[in-house]
Amino acid sequence: MAHRLATEYVKTCLKLSEAEMTDFIRLFEEQKATLHVKVLDNGNQNVVLHDDASGEEVVLTFEREANEYVCSGSCKLSSPNLVNLMRRAVSRFKGDAIVNRIYSSFIMVYHYHKGNVVKIIEVKGTQKKLVYEYKDTLGQLERLFQNQEPEKEIAGLYVQINQLLDLRNSTPEPEIREHIDRKLSGLTHRLFVLEA
């Protein structure tokens, strides 16, 4: 199995409420990561994560926006403990991120959306290979089921067909009846397709 050299959070976005910010800090403290929080004059917070085993240190800046703390940016980690904690934090707090897991001969790029992995791409040099992509099959089926457009079109077709039939029955001219028949043929074919 390949040995991971580092993990790089290229684009990270965490939006935490006041209570979630406390939970975020607690998550790291419970896992024995040394943590320092510096509250800045404008209400922003710098969270300094330090892994005692490796000596690695990372600074995450949380900017105060309305009632949330927003952390967006990038960082590079090599400590397995900090890597695992950041992964758990992104997942637990429904963050968005693009994460490069760097190995000696390739990179695995993970795309997180609302805390879930939605895509994994393997990059070797200039070659990219899609390893995983989340497909919301159930959601797509639900949206398809909820789509009322075909029913509306069918109802409209019935109205048009009935109007054309009334017009055909009241028209004695053969040329006009032929024209109506062609229109009826097209509408009934469309109706057949929609009802199938």
Helices and strands as residue ranges (DSSP letters): E 4-16, H 18-30, E 34-39, E 45-50, E 57-65, E 68-77, H 80-92, E 96-103, E 107-113, E 116-124, E 127-133, H 137-146, H 149-170, H 174-195
